[in-house]
């Protein structure tokens, strides 16, 4: 190699080592690298059970519904381990790193030794003390336990770089929304039963960079959605659904750019998705409605920038996020009804009851749609305007976490185990 090219290559490698990075093949946040439920993979199986197509399975101590993430050859997740003889708030909140090839534990780090805020009488039966999915920028692992605290850890060793417990609100039903990263900030929604706001945490030191209050006064304030960072005409926006509205914020300042109101829709959980110049948002409990919004306006754009909305013809999910594949939107409702809509118009292509209850969000990988019920039953579907089932599978135990797909394998978290599924 010529000396000049060699020098440039060495500089590039040094920069990569120092700054860290995540790639499209990594599952670095909730719902994958882009936060949209898409993952790169080939040769994934369409049927499996407790033993078939299982490369490894390992027990995971405690309880947690956070989804696994994958960076390079390591898998990360969080859990809450109840302390012997303690009360409901005596939980060891932990981050765990596993080798994706073997399932062996690389490190297991206690982040918080007990609950910072009492959740007595608040935690929903379907929730856990470790439900938000961790996130990574390739430099550090960031774990978020809602009001219990947030921390940054070294990816290789699990050493805690910083931790903070400055996000104050009453966590009705517990904590749920996962963080998003943008320009050195970690953005989280803090929609409690008493106050609701969006906050940005400086990834360097854990300090709050900005906090923007929601301005609606509704009887139910609590929601659990995960922000989505989008690019609109070269400028970034942070789209944050909440109770009664979805709004977009400037990353640097937290200033609101636009908002769409949807009545008193509350307990909003699905993460928005973005495509075809439209943001797709579900409005939560009450009258669940799917909105397709043009994110190009300013102020209240409820009457001007909603391209279409769908309520009655599709069973809009309360919990699982939507999946956009080319010109089709795929939905799985909490009650087990699969729907496919035209992404540009909202026209319903099909609606099919497949049974079961659903909390995990669907995943698109290897040209197929993968969905997982709360009872451990999974379905593999063919994308398109007609319902085509390709395979079924079954694992034991409750399954609320969404899949992570990496290294041509599916990583599935059940109530007390983690599986690597592959051909």
C-alpha positions in Angstrom: 0.0 0.0 0.0 1.4 3.5 -0.9 2.6 5.4 2.2 -0.1 8.1 1.9 -2.9 5.6 1.7 -1.4 3.6 4.6 -1.2 6.8 6.7 -4.8 7.6 6.0 -5.9 4.1 6.8 -4.1 4.1 10.2 -5.6 7.5 11.0 -9.1 6.2 10.2 -8.5 3.1 12.3 -7.2 5.2 15.2 -10.2 7.4 15.0 -12.6 4.4 15.0 -10.9 3.0 18.1 -11.0 6.3 20.0 -14.4 7.5 19.1 -16.3 4.2 18.7 -19.1 3.6 16.3 -22.2 1.6 15.6 -23.0 0.0 12.3 -26.2 -0.8 10.5 -25.6 -4.5 11.4 -25.7 -3.6 15.1 -28.9 -3.5 17.1 -27.8 -0.5 19.1 -31.2 0.7 20.4 -34.8 -0.4 20.8 -36.0 -1.7 17.4 -32.6 -1.8 15.7 -30.0 0.6 14.3 -32.6 3.0 12.8 -35.3 2.4 15.5 -37.7 1.1 12.9 -37.8 -2.7 13.5 -35.6 -3.5 10.5 -32.5 -5.7 10.8 -29.9 -7.1 8.5 -29.8 -10.9 8.4 -29.9 -14.0 6.1 -30.9 -17.6 6.5 -33.1 -17.1 9.6 -35.3 -20.1 10.6 -39.1 -19.8 10.4 -39.8 -22.5 13.0 -38.2 -23.3 16.3 -39.1 -24.5 19.8 -37.3 -24.9 23.2 -34.6 -27.1 21.6 -34.8 -26.9 17.8 -32.7 -24.2 16.1 -31.4 -23.1 19.5 -27.7 -22.4 19.3 -27.7 -21.6 23.1 -30.0 -20.6 25.9 -28.9 -19.0 29.2 -30.8 -18.1 32.3 -31.2 -14.4 33.1 -31.6 -13.6 36.8 -34.3 -11.3 38.0 -37.1 -9.8 35.9 -36.8 -7.3 33.0 -38.7 -6.7 29.8 -36.0 -4.6 28.2 -35.1 -5.9 24.7 -31.5 -7.0 24.1 -29.2 -4.8 22.0 -26.1 -5.9 20.1 -22.9 -4.0 19.5 -20.1 -5.8 17.6 -19.9 -9.3 19.2 -21.5 -8.4 22.5 -25.1 -8.4 23.6 -26.4 -6.1 26.4 -29.6 -6.0 28.4 -30.9 -4.9 31.8 -32.6 -6.7 34.7 -34.0 -6.1 38.2 -33.1 -8.7 40.8 -35.3 -8.7 43.9 -33.3 -8.8 47.1 -33.9 -11.7 49.5 -36.2 -10.7 52.3 -36.7 -7.2 50.9 -39.8 -5.3 49.9 -41.0 -4.6 46.3 -38.7 -1.6 46.0 -35.6 -3.6 47.1 -34.3 -4.3 43.6 -30.8 -4.6 42.4 -30.9 -2.8 39.0 -28.3 -4.3 36.7 -26.7 -4.3 33.3 -25.4 -7.5 31.7 -23.1 -8.2 28.8 -23.0 -11.5 27.0 -20.9 -12.9 24.2 -23.2 -13.4 21.3 -21.4 -16.5 20.0 -21.5 -18.5 23.2 -24.0 -16.8 25.6 -21.4 -16.6 28.3 -21.5 -13.7 30.7 -18.7 -11.1 30.0 -19.7 -8.9 32.9 -22.7 -8.3 35.2 -22.8 -4.9 36.8 -25.1 -3.5 39.5 -26.0 0.0 38.5 -28.4 1.0 41.4 -28.6 -1.0 44.6 -32.2 -0.3 45.3 -35.2 1.7 44.0 -34.8 5.4 44.2 -38.5 6.1 44.0 -41.2 3.9 45.5 -43.3 2.1 42.9 -45.5 0.5 45.6 -49.1 0.3 44.1 -47.9 1.8 40.8 -46.2 -1.0 38.9 -48.4 -2.7 36.3 -48.6 -6.5 36.4 -47.2 -6.5 32.8 -44.3 -4.2 33.6 -41.0 -4.6 35.3 -38.4 -2.5 37.1 -36.1 -2.9 34.0 -38.3 -2.4 30.9 -36.6 0.4 29.0 -34.1 -1.0 26.4 -30.5 0.2 26.7 -28.8 2.1 23.9 -25.2 2.6 22.7 -23.3 5.0 20.5 -20.3 2.6 20.2 -18.5 4.4 23.0 -20.6 3.6 26.0 -23.6 1.7 27.0 -26.4 3.9 28.4 -29.0 2.2 30.6 -32.2 3.9 31.7 -34.5 2.8 34.5 -36.9 5.8 34.3 -37.2 7.6 37.7 -34.9 5.0 39.2 -32.0 6.4 37.5 -29.9 6.6 34.3 -26.2 5.6 33.8 -23.4 5.3 31.3 -21.1 2.2 31.4 -18.0 1.1 29.6 -18.9 -1.4 26.9 -15.9 -3.7 27.5 -15.8 -3.8 31.3 -19.1 -2.5 32.6 -17.4 0.1 34.7 -19.8 2.9 35.5 -18.7 6.3 34.0 -21.6 8.3 35.5 -25.0 7.9 36.9 -27.9 10.3 37.7 -31.2 10.2 39.4 -32.6 13.6 38.6 -35.7 12.8 36.5 -38.6 13.4 38.9 -42.1 12.3 38.2 -44.6 9.7 39.5 -44.2 6.6 37.3 -47.8 5.4 36.9 -47.6 1.7 36.0 -43.8 1.9 36.3 -41.2 2.9 33.7 -41.3 1.9 30.0 -40.1 4.3 27.4 -36.6 3.7 26.0 -34.0 6.5 25.3 -32.9 7.9 21.9 -29.5 9.4 21.1 -28.9 12.5 19.1 -25.8 14.8 18.8 -24.3 13.7 22.1 -27.6 13.8 24.0 -29.8 11.0 25.3 -33.4 12.0 25.0 -36.1 10.4 27.2 -39.9 11.0 27.7 -40.9 11.6 31.3 -44.7 11.4 31.2 -45.8 10.6 34.7 -49.2 10.8 36.4 -48.3 14.2 37.9 -46.1 15.9 35.4 -45.0 15.2 31.8 -41.9 16.5 30.0 -39.1 15.6 27.6 -35.5 15.7 28.9 -32.1 15.5 27.2 -29.1 14.2 29.2 -25.6 15.1 28.2 -23.8 11.8 27.3 -20.5 13.1 28.6 -21.4 13.7 32.2 -25.1 12.8 32.9 -26.2 16.3 33.4 -29.6 17.5 32.2 -29.0 19.6 29.1 -32.6 20.7 28.7 -36.1 19.9 29.8 -39.2 20.8 28.0 -42.6 20.6 29.7 -45.7 19.3 27.9 -48.4 22.0 28.0 -51.6 19.9 28.0 -53.6 19.6 31.2 -55.4 16.3 30.9 -56.9 13.9 33.5 -54.4 11.2 32.6 -50.9 12.4 31.8 -48.9 9.1 31.8 -47.4 7.6 28.7 -44.3 5.4 27.8 -43.3 6.1 24.3 -39.7 6.1 22.9 -38.5 9.2 20.9 -37.5 8.9 17.3 -34.8 11.1 15.7 -35.7 12.0 12.1 -34.1 14.2 9.4 -36.4 16.7 7.7 -34.8 18.7 4.9 -31.4 18.4 6.5 -32.5 19.3 10.0 -32.9 16.8 12.8 -36.1 16.5 14.8 -36.9 14.5 17.9 -40.4 13.1 17.6 -41.9 12.3 21.0 -45.5 11.0 21.3 -47.2 11.6 24.7 -50.6 11.9 26.3 -52.9 14.0 24.1 -50.3 14.9 21.5 -47.2 14.1 19.5 -44.6 16.8 19.2 -41.2 17.3 17.6 -38.3 19.1 19.3 -35.0 20.7 18.3 -32.2 18.5 19.5 -29.9 21.4 20.7 -32.5 23.4 22.7 -35.6 21.2 23.2 -37.7 23.9 21.6 -41.0 22.5 20.2 -41.1 22.6 16.4 -44.6 21.2 15.7 -47.4 19.3 17.4 -50.5 17.3 16.5 -53.2 16.9 19.1 -55.3 13.7 19.4 -57.7 14.3 22.3 -57.1 12.6 25.6 -55.2 9.5 24.1 -53.1 8.3 27.0 -50.6 5.5 28.0 -49.0 5.9 24.6 -46.4 3.1 24.1 -45.6 2.4 20.4 -42.5 4.1 19.0 -43.2 6.2 15.9 -41.7 5.3 12.5 -40.8 7.6 9.6 -40.9 7.0 5.8 -42.3 8.5 2.6 -42.0 11.9 4.2 -44.5 10.9 6.9 -44.3 10.2 10.6 -46.6 7.3 11.7 -47.9 7.7 15.3 -50.3 5.6 17.4 -52.4 7.6 19.9 -52.7 5.1 22.8 -55.6 4.2 24.9 -59.0 5.8 24.5 -59.7 5.7 20.8 -56.5 4.3 19.4 -55.8 6.0 16.1 -52.9 5.8 13.6 -51.8 9.1 12.3 -49.7 9.8 9.2 -48.1 13.3 9.7 -46.1 15.5 7.4 -43.3 16.8 9.7 -42.7 20.0 7.7 -44.8 22.5 9.6 -44.5 24.6 12.7 -46.8 25.1 15.7 -50.1 23.3 16.0 -50.4 21.4 12.6 -53.3 19.2 13.6 -55.6 20.6 10.9 -53.0 21.1 8.2 -50.3 18.3 8.2 -52.2 15.1 9.0 -52.1 13.3 5.6 -54.4 10.6 6.8 -55.6 8.8 10.0 -57.0 5.3 10.6 -59.2 4.3 13.5 -62.0 1.8 12.7 -60.8 -0.3 9.8 -57.5 -1.4 11.3 -57.0 -2.6 14.8 -54.5 0.0 15.9 -52.1 -1.3 18.6 -51.8 0.1 22.1 -48.4 -1.5 22.8 -46.5 -3.0 19.7 -45.0 -0.5 17.3 -45.8 -0.4 13.6 -43.6 -1.8 10.9 -43.1 0.0 7.5 -42.0 -2.2 4.6 -41.8 -0.4 1.3 -45.4 1.0 0.7 -47.1 -1.2 3.3 -47.6 -0.6 7.0 -47.9 -3.8 9.2 -49.6 -3.7 12.5 -50.2 -6.3 15.2 -52.7 -5.3 17.8 -52.5 -6.2 21.5 -55.4 -8.6 21.0 -53.8 -10.6 18.2 -55.2 -9.0 15.0 -52.7 -8.5 12.2 -53.4 -5.7 9.7 -51.7 -4.3 6.6 -52.3 -0.8 5.3 -51.2 1.3 2.4 -48.6 3.6 3.9 -49.4 6.5 1.5 -53.2 6.5 1.9 -54.1 4.4 4.9 -56.2 2.0 2.8 -56.7 -1.4 4.5 -55.3 -4.3 2.6 -56.1 -7.0 5.1 -57.0 -7.7 8.7 -56.5 -11.2 10.1 -57.0 -12.5 13.7 -54.1 -14.8 14.6 -54.8 -15.1 18.3 -52.9 -14.4 21.4 -51.9 -11.2 23.2 -49.0 -9.0 22.1 -46.6 -6.5 23.6 -43.4 -7.1 21.6 -43.0 -5.0 18.5 -42.7 -6.8 15.1 -39.3 -7.2 13.3 -38.5 -7.3 9.6 -35.4 -9.3 8.7 -34.4 -11.8 6.0 -37.3 -10.6 3.9 -39.8 -11.8 6.5 -42.0 -10.4 9.4 -41.4 -11.9 12.8 -43.9 -11.4 15.6 -44.0 -12.8 19.1 -47.0 -13.2 21.5 -46.9 -12.7 25.3 -47.4 -16.4 25.6 -44.2 -17.4 23.8 -45.8 -18.2 20.4 -44.2 -16.6 17.4 -45.4 -16.2 13.8 -43.4 -15.6 10.7 -45.3 -13.8 7.9 -44.6 -12.9 4.3 -44.7 -9.1 3.7 -47.2 -7.8 1.2 -50.8 -7.0 0.7 -52.1 -10.5 1.4 -51.8 -12.4 4.7 -49.4 -15.3 4.2 -48.1 -17.3 7.1 -44.7 -18.9 6.7 -44.1 -20.5 10.0 -45.0 -20.8 13.7 -42.8 -21.4 16.7 -43.2 -21.8 20.5 -41.0 -21.0 23.6 -41.9 -21.5 27.2 -42.6 -18.5 29.5 -44.0 -15.0 29.0 -42.4 -13.0 26.3 -42.9 -9.2 26.3 -39.5 -8.1 25.0 -38.9 -7.4 21.2 -36.4 -9.4 19.2 -32.9 -8.5 18.5 -31.6 -9.8 15.2 -27.8 -9.8 14.5 -25.1 -12.2 13.3 -27.8 -14.1 11.3 -29.5 -15.1 14.5 -32.6 -14.1 16.5 -32.1 -13.2 20.2 -35.3 -13.7 22.2 -35.8 -12.8 25.8 -38.4 -14.7 27.7 -39.4 -14.3 31.3 -36.2 -15.9 32.7 -34.1 -17.0 29.7 -32.3 -15.6 26.7 -32.2 -17.7 23.4 -30.0 -17.5 20.4 -32.1 -18.9 17.5 -30.5 -19.8 14.1 -30.4 -22.3 11.3 
